[in-house]
Amino acid sequence: MHRDLLGQAFAAMRHDLRKTTLTMAGMAWGIATVVLLLAYGNGFGTAIENIFQSFGATAVGIFPGRTSQQAGGNKAGVQVRFTNDDIELLRNNVPLCRHVVRMSQKDSSVQNGNRTFTMPVMGMDASIQDIWNLDMGEGRFIDDADSGSHALVAVIGSEAKDKLFSGMPAVGEEIRINGVEFQVVGVVKPRMQEGDDDDNRTIYIPYNSMNVLKDNHYLDGIWMDSQGLDHDKLDQTVREALGAAHGFKPDDIRALQIFDAQKQLSQFGIISLALKVLLGFIGALTLGIGGVGLMNMMLVSVTQRTREIGVEKALGARRKDILFQFLAEAMAITAVGGALGIALSYVVSLSLGRLTFYSAMAKHAEAADIRLIVSPMILLVATGILAVVGVVSGMVPAMRAAGLDPIEALRYE
């Protein structure tokens, strides 16, 4: 029976091939629009994730500020200062945190031969490589042994290498930072960098070695890895622990500045989801226009085949037989148009390749541009929308055909 229905459907499609082709083109264009818009929304979300991944999507930065509330015997406006004791304090209070890293920074004069530049120098613990997702282009990163021995070694950014060495090998060479000699042990791969940001000009040295450049008794900041942790609870725990140690209230927002990359990413995730819903809605409307075309064509077909319907009913065809016959025709047109539309969407997505997004404002940011990736989930959603549009568009003409009076249909000229 199903084979007969399909045979009748394709025979009816061939009967008026021009009209059928135009209707299928409308359905193909509609489903291609749905797929491509959803793919764009998906690509936008992936681009945002890649931006955060490049800087460390699980990084949490904690920076000292000034108190804005009185606490105990302390007045407001007291400068909060971090020390090494705060590192142990956070490790004890956030035991599931994998890394807690000290940070000290200073803009310094960096020299190689007759080349001298002012560059940011950061004294860090070795685990910052995992937190900030620093990939090495050459050599190695600083390690715990370097910090323990106060080794005068440095890892330089890609742009710092270009400026200091002008294409010559850097690993194993000496540079002078504020007159102190450091040996270059590694070069970091280029990172996404907006405008004049210093990310690729940064010089990384062991935290304990920073004492040759400045007094590093007080920390300029602390970085943590928040992977697998509850971010709201982490924020509260950090403020309570450091508040108790430094004499400020946990709800004193200005006493601590906490940057949580994962929270930022979650906020962008909400925007990305809203964009996907909006684009899917626009695509569904476009496909709905194709569905209106299909409904119109099928209603014309019902009118043209009124006598045929009357003959079928006179020969014993039941109401549901006529209903399924015309619904099968509509679904066949929908299926063929949908297959062509999905094929078209693949061709367009492969042809367009990468759409400029973050690379328009940042260097080395090609990974954060938008790519139209047609995922299985997108195909599943688009097919579901297509099926609903096809059924709704085909049901109205099918019900009209099924409801025709056989005697009146036989009389129709």
Stockholm file with secondary structure:
# STOCKHOLM 1.0

chainA/1-413         MHRDLLGQAFAAMRHDLRKTTLTMAGMAWGIATVVLLLAYGNGFGTAIENIFQSFGATAVGIFPGRTSQQAGGNKAGVQVRFTNDDIELLRNNVPLCRHVVRMSQKDSSVQNGNRTFTMPVMGMDASIQDIWNLDMGEGRFIDDADSGSHALVAVIGSEAKDKLFSGMPAVGEEIRINGVEFQVVGVVKPRMQEGDDDDNRTIYIPYNSMNVLKDNHYLDGIWMDSQGLDHDKLDQTVREALGAAHGFKPDDIRALQIFDAQKQLSQFGIISLALKVLLGFIGALTLGIGGVGLMNMMLVSVTQRTREIGVEKALGARRKDILFQFLAEAMAITAVGGALGIALSYVVSLSLGRLTFYSAMAKHAEAADIRLIVSPMILLVATGILAVVGVVSGMVPAMRAAGLDPIEALRYE
#=GR chainA/1-413 SS CHHHHHHHHHHHHHHTHHHHHHHHHHHHHHHHHHHHHHHHHHHHHHHHHHHHHHHCTTEEEEEECBCCSCBTTBCTTCBCCBCHHHHHHHHHHSTTCSCEEEEEEEEEEEEETTEEEEEEEEEECTTHHHHTTCCEEEECCCCHHHHHTTCCEEEECHHHHHHHHTTSCCTTCEEEETTEEEEEEEEECCCCEETTCCGGGCEEEEGGGGGGTSCCSSBSEEEEECTTSCHHHHHHHHHHHHHHHHTCCTTCGGGEEEEEHHHHHHHHHHHHHHHHHHHHHHHHHHHHHHHHHHHHHHHHHHHHTHHHHHHHHHTTCCHHHHHHHHHHHHHHHHHHHHHHHHHHHHHHHHHHCEECSGGGTEETCGGGSEECCCCHHHHHHHHHHHHHHHHHHHHHHHHHHHTCCHHHHHHCC
#=GC SS_cons         CHHHHHHHHHHHHHHTHHHHHHHHHHHHHHHHHHHHHHHHHHHHHHHHHHHHHHHCTTEEEEEECBCCSCBTTBCTTCBCCBCHHHHHHHHHHSTTCSCEEEEEEEEEEEEETTEEEEEEEEEECTTHHHHTTCCEEEECCCCHHHHHTTCCEEEECHHHHHHHHTTSCCTTCEEEETTEEEEEEEEECCCCEETTCCGGGCEEEEGGGGGGTSCCSSBSEEEEECTTSCHHHHHHHHHHHHHHHHTCCTTCGGGEEEEEHHHHHHHHHHHHHHHHHHHHHHHHHHHHHHHHHHHHHHHHHHHHTHHHHHHHHHTTCCHHHHHHHHHHHHHHHHHHHHHHHHHHHHHHHHHHCEECSGGGTEETCGGGSEECCCCHHHHHHHHHHHHHHHHHHHHHHHHHHHTCCHHHHHHCC
//
